[in-house]
Amino acid sequence: MSSHLLSDFTLSFLPLFVAIDVIGILPVFLGYTQELNPQEKKTLITHATWTALAISLVFLFAGKIIFSILGIDENDFRIAGGLILLITAIHDMSASSQQPRKPSTFVGVVPIGIPLIMGPAALTTILISVDSYGLPITVCTLLANLLIVWILFQKSTWITKIVGEAGARAFGKVMALFLAAIAIMMIRVGVTGTIQQFVK
């Protein structure tokens, strides 16, 4: 019985881990937090993690109902999330390097909490996991993944110390470009999925 639960946990955990892609979003997080002091960064991490948890729990229990009521689907959600990220990335790239933007800790809610940590792919994975492995296993794997995100974000400071202040600012600009690329990918996948629905 225990081996069966472990197998289900692993099979539920891995797709969500890949969907969240904490390694991929960590550089973006560093770009956002380069101008924050340790306490502000800690607050931002708290906001981001709790936002991701709250959104995921809502989708866990009512995702399909919400989509049905609003008349939207995963592709619509991808396009909307991509547009938010694209606007954010353009703003970051156009900001003066001489007057770096010091973000509010509420960027932990948007775009870090959602759609970076808990984006359309992760939310969809949660819904599939509930159908495949049940609610208890899905909740456990969700909490485990968010714990990993929280730990890696908390330990991200040493990376900034290694690259230095100037390096961190340059790094932030480069990551804004990658953020724009991620946004375009989300929009592209959403548009492609929508077109395929009409073709069928």
Order of alpha helices (4+ residues) and beta strands (2+ residues): alpha-alpha-alpha-alpha-alpha-alpha-alpha
